[in-house]
Amino acid sequence: MIRPVRPLFRAITMSALCLVLAAALSACGRKGGLDPPPAAVAQPGTEAAPAVDAEGRPIAPRGPSHRLPIDWLLE
């Protein structure tokens, strides 16, 4: 004979599942405003125009090169 699932056990199981799901989804994204575009960041004391491409869009400055352990796959 199959024993019916106890209502208290089912409620505890569902509560634990909802808690795990809520904890997993709470880490999605980051709180805060959008970062300004590279051309909007002005250096104090410099009034030079930002570099632009052929279509007039600002070109982001080249960042530092960071090597990753899996870079050998891409080379």
N, CA, C and O atoms as a Tripos MOL2 file, in Angstrom:
@<TRIPOS>MOLECULE
protein
  300   299    75     0     0
PROTEIN
NO_CHARGES

@<TRIPOS>ATOM
      1 N           0.8430   -1.1780    0.0000 N.3       1 MET1
      2 CA          0.0000    0.0000    0.0000 C.3       1 MET1
      3 C           0.8960    1.2530    0.0000 C.2       1 MET1
      4 O           1.8770    1.3210    0.7400 O.2       1 MET1
      5 N           0.5540    2.2150   -0.8190 N.am      2 ILE2
      6 CA          1.3280    3.4630   -0.9240 C.3       2 ILE2
      7 C           0.8420    4.4310    0.1520 C.2       2 ILE2
      8 O          -0.3530    4.6860    0.2980 O.2       2 ILE2
      9 N           1.7990    4.9520    0.8880 N.am      3 ARG3
     10 CA          1.4850    5.8950    1.9490 C.3       3 ARG3
     11 C           1.2970    7.2970    1.3510 C.2       3 ARG3
     12 O           2.1480    7.7300    0.5750 O.2       3 ARG3
     13 N           0.2310    8.0140    1.6760 N.am      4 PRO4
     14 CA          0.0520    9.3670    1.1360 C.3       4 PRO4
     15 C           1.0990   10.3230    1.7100 C.2       4 PRO4
     16 O           1.5650   10.1660    2.8390 O.2       4 PRO4
     17 N           1.4480   11.3060    0.9010 N.am      5 VAL5
     18 CA          2.4230   12.3100    1.3460 C.3       5 VAL5
     19 C           1.7660   13.1970    2.3870 C.2       5 VAL5
     20 O           0.6610   13.7040    2.1920 O.2       5 VAL5
     21 N           2.4480   13.3690    3.4660 N.am      6 ARG6
     22 CA          1.8980   14.2040    4.5290 C.3       6 ARG6
     23 C           1.8700   15.6620    4.0970 C.2       6 ARG6
     24 O           2.8140   16.1380    3.4650 O.2       6 ARG6
     25 N           0.8010   16.3780    4.4310 N.am      7 PRO7
     26 CA          0.6900   17.7830    4.0290 C.3       7 PRO7
     27 C           1.8080   18.6590    4.6070 C.2       7 PRO7
     28 O           2.2700   19.5870    3.9420 O.2       7 PRO7
     29 N           2.2410   18.3760    5.8260 N.am      8 LEU8
     30 CA          3.3050   19.1770    6.4320 C.3       8 LEU8
     31 C           4.6250   18.9600    5.6930 C.2       8 LEU8
     32 O           5.3640   19.9150    5.4530 O.2       8 LEU8
     33 N           4.9230   17.7210    5.3330 N.am      9 PHE9
     34 CA          6.1450   17.4270    4.5760 C.3       9 PHE9
     35 C           6.1150   18.1110    3.2140 C.2       9 PHE9
     36 O           7.1260   18.6530    2.7680 O.2       9 PHE9
     37 N           4.9530   18.0890    2.5500 N.am     10 ARG10
     38 CA          4.8170   18.7470    1.2460 C.3      10 ARG10
     39 C           5.0100   20.2670    1.3790 C.2      10 ARG10
     40 O           5.6550   20.8830    0.5320 O.2      10 ARG10
     41 N           4.4580   20.8650    2.4300 N.am     11 ALA11
     42 CA          4.5940   22.3130    2.6380 C.3      11 ALA11
     43 C           6.0470   22.6840    2.9200 C.2      11 ALA11
     44 O           6.5360   23.6980    2.4220 O.2      11 ALA11
     45 N           6.7350   21.8730    3.7100 N.am     12 ILE12
     46 CA          8.1450   22.1520    4.0070 C.3      12 ILE12
     47 C           8.9880   22.0080    2.7400 C.2      12 ILE12
     48 O           9.8740   22.8240    2.4870 O.2      12 ILE12
     49 N           8.7160   20.9780    1.9490 N.am     13 THR13
     50 CA          9.4660   20.7650    0.7080 C.3      13 THR13
     51 C           9.2490   21.9150   -0.2690 C.2      13 THR13
     52 O          10.2050   22.4170   -0.8590 O.2      13 THR13
     53 N           8.0070   22.3300   -0.4410 N.am     14 MET14
     54 CA          7.7120   23.4330   -1.3690 C.3      14 MET14
     55 C           8.3190   24.7460   -0.8690 C.2      14 MET14
     56 O           8.8080   25.5440   -1.6680 O.2      14 MET14
     57 N           8.2910   24.9740    0.4380 N.am     15 SER15
     58 CA          8.9000   26.1950    0.9910 C.3      15 SER15
     59 C          10.4060   26.2070    0.7540 C.2      15 SER15
     60 O          10.9730   27.2390    0.3930 O.2      15 SER15
     61 N          11.0550   25.0600    0.9570 N.am     16 ALA16
     62 CA         12.5000   24.9830    0.7250 C.3      16 ALA16
     63 C          12.8210   25.1900   -0.7470 C.2      16 ALA16
     64 O          13.7940   25.8690   -1.0730 O.2      16 ALA16
     65 N          12.0250   24.6190   -1.6400 N.am     17 LEU17
     66 CA         12.2420   24.7970   -3.0790 C.3      17 LEU17
     67 C          12.0730   26.2640   -3.4780 C.2      17 LEU17
     68 O          12.8720   26.7930   -4.2520 O.2      17 LEU17
     69 N          11.0450   26.9170   -2.9560 N.am     18 CYS18
     70 CA         10.8350   28.3460   -3.2580 C.3      18 CYS18
     71 C          11.9650   29.2080   -2.6980 C.2      18 CYS18
     72 O          12.3640   30.1880   -3.3280 O.2      18 CYS18
     73 N          12.4750   28.8590   -1.5410 N.am     19 LEU19
     74 CA         13.5770   29.6130   -0.9460 C.3      19 LEU19
     75 C          14.8450   29.4790   -1.7790 C.2      19 LEU19
     76 O          15.5560   30.4610   -1.9950 O.2      19 LEU19
     77 N          15.1310   28.2680   -2.2470 N.am     20 VAL20
     78 CA         16.3070   28.0490   -3.0970 C.3      20 VAL20
     79 C          16.1540   28.7940   -4.4180 C.2      20 VAL20
     80 O          17.1100   29.4130   -4.8880 O.2      20 VAL20
     81 N          14.9760   28.7470   -5.0210 N.am     21 LEU21
     82 CA         14.7420   29.4540   -6.2790 C.3      21 LEU21
     83 C          14.8660   30.9700   -6.0980 C.2      21 LEU21
     84 O          15.4540   31.6480   -6.9410 O.2      21 LEU21
     85 N          14.3220   31.4960   -5.0180 N.am     22 ALA22
     86 CA         14.4190   32.9390   -4.7550 C.3      22 ALA22
     87 C          15.8660   33.3600   -4.5230 C.2      22 ALA22
     88 O          16.2800   34.4240   -4.9840 O.2      22 ALA22
     89 N          16.6330   32.5490   -3.8220 N.am     23 ALA23
     90 CA         18.0370   32.8770   -3.5770 C.3      23 ALA23
     91 C          18.8400   32.8410   -4.8710 C.2      23 ALA23
     92 O          19.7340   33.6630   -5.0690 O.2      23 ALA23
     93 N          18.5290   31.8970   -5.7510 N.am     24 ALA24
     94 CA         19.2470   31.8090   -7.0260 C.3      24 ALA24
     95 C          18.9250   32.9930   -7.9240 C.2      24 ALA24
     96 O          19.8160   33.5170   -8.5920 O.2      24 ALA24
     97 N          17.6810   33.4200   -7.9540 N.am     25 LEU25
     98 CA         17.2900   34.5310   -8.8220 C.3      25 LEU25
     99 C          17.6420   35.8960   -8.2380 C.2      25 LEU25
    100 O          17.6900   36.8800   -8.9760 O.2      25 LEU25
    101 N          17.8850   35.9790   -6.9510 N.am     26 SER26
    102 CA         18.1930   37.2800   -6.3480 C.3      26 SER26
    103 C          19.5760   37.7820   -6.7430 C.2      26 SER26
    104 O          19.8360   38.9800   -6.6290 O.2      26 SER26
    105 N          20.4610   36.9230   -7.1960 N.am     27 ALA27
    106 CA         21.8090   37.3290   -7.5660 C.3      27 ALA27
    107 C          21.9030   37.7450   -9.0320 C.2      27 ALA27
    108 O          22.9910   38.0890   -9.4940 O.2      27 ALA27
    109 N          20.8120   37.7250   -9.7680 N.am     28 CYS28
    110 CA         20.8430   38.0980  -11.1880 C.3      28 CYS28
    111 C          20.9270   39.6220  -11.3200 C.2      28 CYS28
    112 O          20.1780   40.3500  -10.6680 O.2      28 CYS28
    113 N          21.8390   40.0930  -12.1630 N.am     29 GLY29
    114 CA         21.9630   41.5220  -12.4140 C.3      29 GLY29
    115 C          22.7070   42.2460  -11.3160 C.2      29 GLY29
    116 O          23.1820   41.6470  -10.3510 O.2      29 GLY29
    117 N          22.7930   43.5460  -11.4890 N.am     30 ARG30
    118 CA         23.4130   44.3520  -10.4430 C.3      30 ARG30
    119 C          22.5940   45.6050  -10.2660 C.2      30 ARG30
    120 O          21.9890   46.1050  -11.2140 O.2      30 ARG30
    121 N          22.5750   46.1000   -9.0770 N.am     31 LYS31
    122 CA         21.7880   47.2740   -8.7710 C.3      31 LYS31
    123 C          22.6120   48.5250   -9.0520 C.2      31 LYS31
    124 O          23.7850   48.5980   -8.6860 O.2      31 LYS31
    125 N          22.0100   49.4810   -9.6870 N.am     32 GLY32
    126 CA         22.6940   50.7340   -9.9520 C.3      32 GLY32
    127 C          22.3450   51.2610  -11.3240 C.2      32 GLY32
    128 O          21.6770   50.5850  -12.1060 O.2      32 GLY32
    129 N          22.7880   52.4500  -11.6140 N.am     33 GLY33
    130 CA         22.5200   53.0590  -12.8990 C.3      33 GLY33
    131 C          23.4440   52.5380  -13.9880 C.2      33 GLY33
    132 O          24.3680   51.7650  -13.7330 O.2      33 GLY33
    133 N          23.1720   52.9760  -15.1910 N.am     34 LEU34
    134 CA         24.0020   52.5860  -16.3180 C.3      34 LEU34
    135 C          25.3320   53.3280  -16.2800 C.2      34 LEU34
    136 O          25.4080   54.4530  -15.7860 O.2      34 LEU34
    137 N          26.3670   52.7050  -16.7970 N.am     35 ASP35
    138 CA         27.6620   53.3600  -16.8950 C.3      35 ASP35
    139 C          27.6320   54.3530  -18.0500 C.2      35 ASP35
    140 O          26.9980   54.0900  -19.0720 O.2      35 ASP35
    141 N          28.3160   55.5000  -17.9030 N.am     36 PRO36
    142 CA         28.3230   56.4630  -19.0080 C.3      36 PRO36
    143 C          29.1570   55.9320  -20.1680 C.2      36 PRO36
    144 O          30.0610   55.1230  -19.9600 O.2      36 PRO36
    145 N          28.8610   56.3800  -21.3890 N.am     37 PRO37
    146 CA         29.6650   55.9500  -22.5360 C.3      37 PRO37
    147 C          31.0900   56.4800  -22.4110 C.2      37 PRO37
    148 O          31.3210   57.4500  -21.6890 O.2      37 PRO37
    149 N          32.0570   55.8580  -23.1070 N.am     38 PRO38
    150 CA         33.4530   56.2720  -22.9700 C.3      38 PRO38
    151 C          33.6910   57.7360  -23.3270 C.2      38 PRO38
    152 O          34.5540   58.3790  -22.7290 O.2      38 PRO38
    153 N          32.9540   58.2690  -24.2780 N.am     39 ALA39
    154 CA         33.1720   59.6560  -24.6870 C.3      39 ALA39
    155 C          32.6440   60.6440  -23.6550 C.2      39 ALA39
    156 O          33.0570   61.8040  -23.6500 O.2      39 ALA39
    157 N          31.7470   60.2150  -22.7910 N.am     40 ALA40
    158 CA         31.1570   61.1230  -21.8060 C.3      40 ALA40
    159 C          32.0670   61.3450  -20.6080 C.2      40 ALA40
    160 O          31.8660   62.2950  -19.8510 O.2      40 ALA40
    161 N          33.0550   60.4950  -20.4240 N.am     41 VAL41
    162 CA         33.9690   60.6450  -19.2970 C.3      41 VAL41
    163 C          35.0360   61.6580  -19.6840 C.2      41 VAL41
    164 O          35.8740   61.3970  -20.5470 O.2      41 VAL41
    165 N          34.9960   62.7970  -19.0460 N.am     42 ALA42
    166 CA         35.9460   63.8680  -19.3570 C.3      42 ALA42
    167 C          37.0780   63.8590  -18.3400 C.2      42 ALA42
    168 O          36.8420   63.7500  -17.1360 O.2      42 ALA42
    169 N          38.2840   63.9730  -18.8210 N.am     43 GLN43
    170 CA         39.4390   64.0690  -17.9360 C.3      43 GLN43
    171 C          39.5910   65.5290  -17.5060 C.2      43 GLN43
    172 O          39.5070   66.4250  -18.3460 O.2      43 GLN43
    173 N          39.8100   65.7810  -16.2340 N.am     44 PRO44
    174 CA         39.9640   67.1670  -15.7890 C.3      44 PRO44
    175 C          41.2090   67.8020  -16.4020 C.2      44 PRO44
    176 O          42.2920   67.2160  -16.4010 O.2      44 PRO44
    177 N          41.0290   68.9970  -16.9180 N.am     45 GLY45
    178 CA         42.1540   69.7390  -17.4770 C.3      45 GLY45
    179 C          42.3900   69.4710  -18.9560 C.2      45 GLY45
    180 O          43.1900   70.1720  -19.5740 O.2      45 GLY45
    181 N          41.7290   68.4920  -19.5400 N.am     46 THR46
    182 CA         41.8850   68.2300  -20.9760 C.3      46 THR46
    183 C          40.5760   68.5560  -21.6680 C.2      46 THR46
    184 O          39.5040   68.1590  -21.2110 O.2      46 THR46
    185 N          40.6680   69.2670  -22.7500 N.am     47 GLU47
    186 CA         39.4830   69.6690  -23.5040 C.3      47 GLU47
    187 C          39.5320   69.1100  -24.9180 C.2      47 GLU47
    188 O          38.8550   69.6300  -25.8040 O.2      47 GLU47
    189 N          40.3100   68.0730  -25.1480 N.am     48 ALA48
    190 CA         40.4270   67.4940  -26.4750 C.3      48 ALA48
    191 C          39.1590   66.7190  -26.8240 C.2      48 ALA48
    192 O          38.5260   66.1130  -25.9600 O.2      48 ALA48
    193 N          38.8070   66.7510  -28.0920 N.am     49 ALA49
    194 CA         37.6340   66.0260  -28.5560 C.3      49 ALA49
    195 C          37.9250   64.5270  -28.5470 C.2      49 ALA49
    196 O          39.0520   64.1180  -28.8280 O.2      49 ALA49
    197 N          36.9350   63.7090  -28.2310 N.am     50 PRO50
    198 CA         37.1710   62.2590  -28.2350 C.3      50 PRO50
    199 C          37.4010   61.7500  -29.6530 C.2      50 PRO50
    200 O          36.9230   62.3420  -30.6210 O.2      50 PRO50
    201 N          38.1360   60.6490  -29.7650 N.am     51 ALA51
    202 CA         38.3790   60.0620  -31.0780 C.3      51 ALA51
    203 C          37.0750   59.4780  -31.6050 C.2      51 ALA51
    204 O          36.3090   58.8690  -30.8570 O.2      51 ALA51
    205 N          36.8290   59.6670  -32.8980 N.am     52 VAL52
    206 CA         35.6040   59.1600  -33.5200 C.3      52 VAL52
    207 C          35.9640   58.3300  -34.7480 C.2      52 VAL52
    208 O          37.0320   58.5010  -35.3360 O.2      52 VAL52
    209 N          35.0510   57.4180  -35.1290 N.am     53 ASP53
    210 CA         35.2850   56.6070  -36.3220 C.3      53 ASP53
    211 C          34.7220   57.3230  -37.5470 C.2      53 ASP53
    212 O          34.3450   58.4910  -37.4580 O.2      53 ASP53
    213 N          34.6600   56.6420  -38.6810 N.am     54 ALA54
    214 CA         34.2150   57.2610  -39.9340 C.3      54 ALA54
    215 C          32.7570   57.6990  -39.8820 C.2      54 ALA54
    216 O          32.3610   58.6040  -40.6170 O.2      54 ALA54
    217 N          31.9600   57.0810  -39.0350 N.am     55 GLU55
    218 CA         30.5400   57.4220  -38.9540 C.3      55 GLU55
    219 C          30.2400   58.4090  -37.8230 C.2      55 GLU55
    220 O          29.0750   58.7220  -37.5740 O.2      55 GLU55
    221 N          31.2540   58.8930  -37.1490 N.am     56 GLY56
    222 CA         31.0830   59.8840  -36.1080 C.3      56 GLY56
    223 C          30.8120   59.3090  -34.7290 C.2      56 GLY56
    224 O          30.5060   60.0590  -33.8020 O.2      56 GLY56
    225 N          30.9160   58.0080  -34.5740 N.am     57 ARG57
    226 CA         30.7090   57.3860  -33.2630 C.3      57 ARG57
    227 C          32.0130   57.4300  -32.4700 C.2      57 ARG57
    228 O          33.0870   57.2360  -33.0380 O.2      57 ARG57
    229 N          31.9290   57.6860  -31.1480 N.am     58 PRO58
    230 CA         33.1500   57.7350  -30.3410 C.3      58 PRO58
    231 C          33.8070   56.3610  -30.2510 C.2      58 PRO58
    232 O          33.1280   55.3350  -30.1920 O.2      58 PRO58
    233 N          35.1310   56.3600  -30.2410 N.am     59 ILE59
    234 CA         35.9090   55.1320  -30.1330 C.3      59 ILE59
    235 C          36.3720   54.9980  -28.6910 C.2      59 ILE59
    236 O          36.9830   55.9110  -28.1350 O.2      59 ILE59
    237 N          36.0770   53.8530  -28.0940 N.am     60 ALA60
    238 CA         36.4650   53.6040  -26.7130 C.3      60 ALA60
    239 C          37.9760   53.4330  -26.6290 C.2      60 ALA60
    240 O          38.5780   52.8450  -27.5280 O.2      60 ALA60
    241 N          38.6000   53.9360  -25.5660 N.am     61 PRO61
    242 CA         40.0420   53.7350  -25.4190 C.3      61 PRO61
    243 C          40.3490   52.2590  -25.1870 C.2      61 PRO61
    244 O          39.5470   51.5360  -24.5960 O.2      61 PRO61
    245 N          41.4960   51.8270  -25.6480 N.am     62 ARG62
    246 CA         41.8890   50.4310  -25.4950 C.3      62 ARG62
    247 C          42.2440   50.1660  -24.0350 C.2      62 ARG62
    248 O          43.0370   50.8910  -23.4350 O.2      62 ARG62
    249 N          41.6500   49.1220  -23.4770 N.am     63 GLY63
    250 CA         41.8710   48.7630  -22.0850 C.3      63 GLY63
    251 C          43.0880   47.8800  -21.9330 C.2      63 GLY63
    252 O          43.7110   47.4950  -22.9230 O.2      63 GLY63
    253 N          43.4290   47.5580  -20.7050 N.am     64 PRO64
    254 CA         44.5830   46.6910  -20.4700 C.3      64 PRO64
    255 C          44.3010   45.2730  -20.9640 C.2      64 PRO64
    256 O          43.1610   44.8080  -20.9250 O.2      64 PRO64
    257 N          45.3300   44.6050  -21.4190 N.am     65 SER65
    258 CA         45.1960   43.2490  -21.9220 C.3      65 SER65
    259 C          45.4000   42.2650  -20.7700 C.2      65 SER65
    260 O          46.4550   42.2430  -20.1360 O.2      65 SER65
    261 N          44.3900   41.4660  -20.5140 N.am     66 HIS66
    262 CA         44.4640   40.4690  -19.4460 C.3      66 HIS66
    263 C          44.5110   39.0860  -20.0820 C.2      66 HIS66
    264 O          43.6650   38.7520  -20.9110 O.2      66 HIS66
    265 N          45.4820   38.2960  -19.7020 N.am     67 ARG67
    266 CA         45.6000   36.9350  -20.2130 C.3      67 ARG67
    267 C          44.7950   35.9960  -19.3210 C.2      67 ARG67
    268 O          44.8510   36.0880  -18.0950 O.2      67 ARG67
    269 N          44.0500   35.0960  -19.9460 N.am     68 LEU68
    270 CA         43.2830   34.0910  -19.2350 C.3      68 LEU68
    271 C          43.8980   32.7210  -19.4710 C.2      68 LEU68
    272 O          44.5700   32.5110  -20.4810 O.2      68 LEU68
    273 N          43.6810   31.7950  -18.5650 N.am     69 PRO69
    274 CA         44.2510   30.4640  -18.7510 C.3      69 PRO69
    275 C          43.7440   29.7440  -20.0070 C.2      69 PRO69
    276 O          44.4200   28.8440  -20.5050 O.2      69 PRO69
    277 N          42.5700   30.1230  -20.5300 N.am     70 ILE70
    278 CA         42.0570   29.4300  -21.7230 C.3      70 ILE70
    279 C          42.3550   30.1800  -23.0140 C.2      70 ILE70
    280 O          41.7990   29.8380  -24.0570 O.2      70 ILE70
    281 N          43.2120   31.1880  -22.9750 N.am     71 ASP71
    282 CA         43.5400   31.9410  -24.1850 C.3      71 ASP71
    283 C          44.1920   31.0740  -25.2590 C.2      71 ASP71
    284 O          44.0960   31.3930  -26.4440 O.2      71 ASP71
    285 N          44.8440   29.9990  -24.8740 N.am     72 TRP72
    286 CA         45.4850   29.1450  -25.8530 C.3      72 TRP72
    287 C          44.4570   28.4960  -26.7840 C.2      72 TRP72
    288 O          44.8100   28.0750  -27.8850 O.2      72 TRP72
    289 N          43.1990   28.4090  -26.3600 N.am     73 LEU73
    290 CA         42.1690   27.8710  -27.2370 C.3      73 LEU73
    291 C          41.8270   28.8150  -28.3870 C.2      73 LEU73
    292 O          41.4720   28.3730  -29.4800 O.2      73 LEU73
    293 N          41.9340   30.0980  -28.1350 N.am     74 LEU74
    294 CA         41.5650   31.0930  -29.1370 C.3      74 LEU74
    295 C          42.6890   31.4300  -30.0970 C.2      74 LEU74
    296 O          42.4400   31.9810  -31.1700 O.2      74 LEU74
    297 N          43.9160   31.1090  -29.7330 N.am     75 GLU75
    298 CA         45.0590   31.4580  -30.5720 C.3      75 GLU75
    299 C          45.3730   30.3790  -31.5680 C.2      75 GLU75
    300 O          46.3110   30.5170  -32.3530 O.2      75 GLU75
@<TRIPOS>BOND
     1     1     2 1
     2     2     3 1
     3     3     4 2
     4     3     5 am
     5     5     6 1
     6     6     7 1
     7     7     8 2
     8     7     9 am
     9     9    10 1
    10    10    11 1
    11    11    12 2
    12    11    13 am
    13    13    14 1
    14    14    15 1
    15    15    16 2
    16    15    17 am
    17    17    18 1
    18    18    19 1
    19    19    20 2
    20    19    21 am
    21    21    22 1
    22    22    23 1
    23    23    24 2
    24    23    25 am
    25    25    26 1
    26    26    27 1
    27    27    28 2
    28    27    29 am
    29    29    30 1
    30    30    31 1
    31    31    32 2
    32    31    33 am
    33    33    34 1
    34    34    35 1
    35    35    36 2
    36    35    37 am
    37    37    38 1
    38    38    39 1
    39    39    40 2
    40    39    41 am
    41    41    42 1
    42    42    43 1
    43    43    44 2
    44    43    45 am
    45    45    46 1
    46    46    47 1
    47    47    48 2
    48    47    49 am
    49    49    50 1
    50    50    51 1
    51    51    52 2
    52    51    53 am
    53    53    54 1
    54    54    55 1
    55    55    56 2
    56    55    57 am
    57    57    58 1
    58    58    59 1
    59    59    60 2
    60    59    61 am
    61    61    62 1
    62    62    63 1
    63    63    64 2
    64    63    65 am
    65    65    66 1
    66    66    67 1
    67    67    68 2
    68    67    69 am
    69    69    70 1
    70    70    71 1
    71    71    72 2
    72    71    73 am
    73    73    74 1
    74    74    75 1
    75    75    76 2
    76    75    77 am
    77    77    78 1
    78    78    79 1
    79    79    80 2
    80    79    81 am
    81    81    82 1
    82    82    83 1
    83    83    84 2
    84    83    85 am
    85    85    86 1
    86    86    87 1
    87    87    88 2
    88    87    89 am
    89    89    90 1
    90    90    91 1
    91    91    92 2
    92    91    93 am
    93    93    94 1
    94    94    95 1
    95    95    96 2
    96    95    97 am
    97    97    98 1
    98    98    99 1
    99    99   100 2
   100    99   101 am
   101   101   102 1
   102   102   103 1
   103   103   104 2
   104   103   105 am
   105   105   106 1
   106   106   107 1
   107   107   108 2
   108   107   109 am
   109   109   110 1
   110   110   111 1
   111   111   112 2
   112   111   113 am
   113   113   114 1
   114   114   115 1
   115   115   116 2
   116   115   117 am
   117   117   118 1
   118   118   119 1
   119   119   120 2
   120   119   121 am
   121   121   122 1
   122   122   123 1
   123   123   124 2
   124   123   125 am
   125   125   126 1
   126   126   127 1
   127   127   128 2
   128   127   129 am
   129   129   130 1
   130   130   131 1
   131   131   132 2
   132   131   133 am
   133   133   134 1
   134   134   135 1
   135   135   136 2
   136   135   137 am
   137   137   138 1
   138   138   139 1
   139   139   140 2
   140   139   141 am
   141   141   142 1
   142   142   143 1
   143   143   144 2
   144   143   145 am
   145   145   146 1
   146   146   147 1
   147   147   148 2
   148   147   149 am
   149   149   150 1
   150   150   151 1
   151   151   152 2
   152   151   153 am
   153   153   154 1
   154   154   155 1
   155   155   156 2
   156   155   157 am
   157   157   158 1
   158   158   159 1
   159   159   160 2
   160   159   161 am
   161   161   162 1
   162   162   163 1
   163   163   164 2
   164   163   165 am
   165   165   166 1
   166   166   167 1
   167   167   168 2
   168   167   169 am
   169   169   170 1
   170   170   171 1
   171   171   172 2
   172   171   173 am
   173   173   174 1
   174   174   175 1
   175   175   176 2
   176   175   177 am
   177   177   178 1
   178   178   179 1
   179   179   180 2
   180   179   181 am
   181   181   182 1
   182   182   183 1
   183   183   184 2
   184   183   185 am
   185   185   186 1
   186   186   187 1
   187   187   188 2
   188   187   189 am
   189   189   190 1
   190   190   191 1
   191   191   192 2
   192   191   193 am
   193   193   194 1
   194   194   195 1
   195   195   196 2
   196   195   197 am
   197   197   198 1
   198   198   199 1
   199   199   200 2
   200   199   201 am
   201   201   202 1
   202   202   203 1
   203   203   204 2
   204   203   205 am
   205   205   206 1
   206   206   207 1
   207   207   208 2
   208   207   209 am
   209   209   210 1
   210   210   211 1
   211   211   212 2
   212   211   213 am
   213   213   214 1
   214   214   215 1
   215   215   216 2
   216   215   217 am
   217   217   218 1
   218   218   219 1
   219   219   220 2
   220   219   221 am
   221   221   222 1
   222   222   223 1
   223   223   224 2
   224   223   225 am
   225   225   226 1
   226   226   227 1
   227   227   228 2
   228   227   229 am
   229   229   230 1
   230   230   231 1
   231   231   232 2
   232   231   233 am
   233   233   234 1
   234   234   235 1
   235   235   236 2
   236   235   237 am
   237   237   238 1
   238   238   239 1
   239   239   240 2
   240   239   241 am
   241   241   242 1
   242   242   243 1
   243   243   244 2
   244   243   245 am
   245   245   246 1
   246   246   247 1
   247   247   248 2
   248   247   249 am
   249   249   250 1
   250   250   251 1
   251   251   252 2
   252   251   253 am
   253   253   254 1
   254   254   255 1
   255   255   256 2
   256   255   257 am
   257   257   258 1
   258   258   259 1
   259   259   260 2
   260   259   261 am
   261   261   262 1
   262   262   263 1
   263   263   264 2
   264   263   265 am
   265   265   266 1
   266   266   267 1
   267   267   268 2
   268   267   269 am
   269   269   270 1
   270   270   271 1
   271   271   272 2
   272   271   273 am
   273   273   274 1
   274   274   275 1
   275   275   276 2
   276   275   277 am
   277   277   278 1
   278   278   279 1
   279   279   280 2
   280   279   281 am
   281   281   282 1
   282   282   283 1
   283   283   284 2
   284   283   285 am
   285   285   286 1
   286   286   287 1
   287   287   288 2
   288   287   289 am
   289   289   290 1
   290   290   291 1
   291   291   292 2
   292   291   293 am
   293   293   294 1
   294   294   295 1
   295   295   296 2
   296   295   297 am
   297   297   298 1
   298   298   299 1
   299   299   300 2
@<TRIPOS>SUBSTRUCTURE
     1 MET1         2 RESIDUE 1 A MET
     2 ILE2         6 RESIDUE 1 A ILE
     3 ARG3        10 RESIDUE 1 A ARG
     4 PRO4        14 RESIDUE 1 A PRO
     5 VAL5        18 RESIDUE 1 A VAL
     6 ARG6        22 RESIDUE 1 A ARG
     7 PRO7        26 RESIDUE 1 A PRO
     8 LEU8        30 RESIDUE 1 A LEU
     9 PHE9        34 RESIDUE 1 A PHE
    10 ARG10       38 RESIDUE 1 A ARG
    11 ALA11       42 RESIDUE 1 A ALA
    12 ILE12       46 RESIDUE 1 A ILE
    13 THR13       50 RESIDUE 1 A THR
    14 MET14       54 RESIDUE 1 A MET
    15 SER15       58 RESIDUE 1 A SER
    16 ALA16       62 RESIDUE 1 A ALA
    17 LEU17       66 RESIDUE 1 A LEU
    18 CYS18       70 RESIDUE 1 A CYS
    19 LEU19       74 RESIDUE 1 A LEU
    20 VAL20       78 RESIDUE 1 A VAL
    21 LEU21       82 RESIDUE 1 A LEU
    22 ALA22       86 RESIDUE 1 A ALA
    23 ALA23       90 RESIDUE 1 A ALA
    24 ALA24       94 RESIDUE 1 A ALA
    25 LEU25       98 RESIDUE 1 A LEU
    26 SER26      102 RESIDUE 1 A SER
    27 ALA27      106 RESIDUE 1 A ALA
    28 CYS28      110 RESIDUE 1 A CYS
    29 GLY29      114 RESIDUE 1 A GLY
    30 ARG30      118 RESIDUE 1 A ARG
    31 LYS31      122 RESIDUE 1 A LYS
    32 GLY32      126 RESIDUE 1 A GLY
    33 GLY33      130 RESIDUE 1 A GLY
    34 LEU34      134 RESIDUE 1 A LEU
    35 ASP35      138 RESIDUE 1 A ASP
    36 PRO36      142 RESIDUE 1 A PRO
    37 PRO37      146 RESIDUE 1 A PRO
    38 PRO38      150 RESIDUE 1 A PRO
    39 ALA39      154 RESIDUE 1 A ALA
    40 ALA40      158 RESIDUE 1 A ALA
    41 VAL41      162 RESIDUE 1 A VAL
    42 ALA42      166 RESIDUE 1 A ALA
    43 GLN43      170 RESIDUE 1 A GLN
    44 PRO44      174 RESIDUE 1 A PRO
    45 GLY45      178 RESIDUE 1 A GLY
    46 THR46      182 RESIDUE 1 A THR
    47 GLU47      186 RESIDUE 1 A GLU
    48 ALA48      190 RESIDUE 1 A ALA
    49 ALA49      194 RESIDUE 1 A ALA
    50 PRO50      198 RESIDUE 1 A PRO
    51 ALA51      202 RESIDUE 1 A ALA
    52 VAL52      206 RESIDUE 1 A VAL
    53 ASP53      210 RESIDUE 1 A ASP
    54 ALA54      214 RESIDUE 1 A ALA
    55 GLU55      218 RESIDUE 1 A GLU
    56 GLY56      222 RESIDUE 1 A GLY
    57 ARG57      226 RESIDUE 1 A ARG
    58 PRO58      230 RESIDUE 1 A PRO
    59 ILE59      234 RESIDUE 1 A ILE
    60 ALA60      238 RESIDUE 1 A ALA
    61 PRO61      242 RESIDUE 1 A PRO
    62 ARG62      246 RESIDUE 1 A ARG
    63 GLY63      250 RESIDUE 1 A GLY
    64 PRO64      254 RESIDUE 1 A PRO
    65 SER65      258 RESIDUE 1 A SER
    66 HIS66      262 RESIDUE 1 A HIS
    67 ARG67      266 RESIDUE 1 A ARG
    68 LEU68      270 RESIDUE 1 A LEU
    69 PRO69      274 RESIDUE 1 A PRO
    70 ILE70      278 RESIDUE 1 A ILE
    71 ASP71      282 RESIDUE 1 A ASP
    72 TRP72      286 RESIDUE 1 A TRP
    73 LEU73      290 RESIDUE 1 A LEU
    74 LEU74      294 RESIDUE 1 A LEU
    75 GLU75      298 RESIDUE 1 A GLU
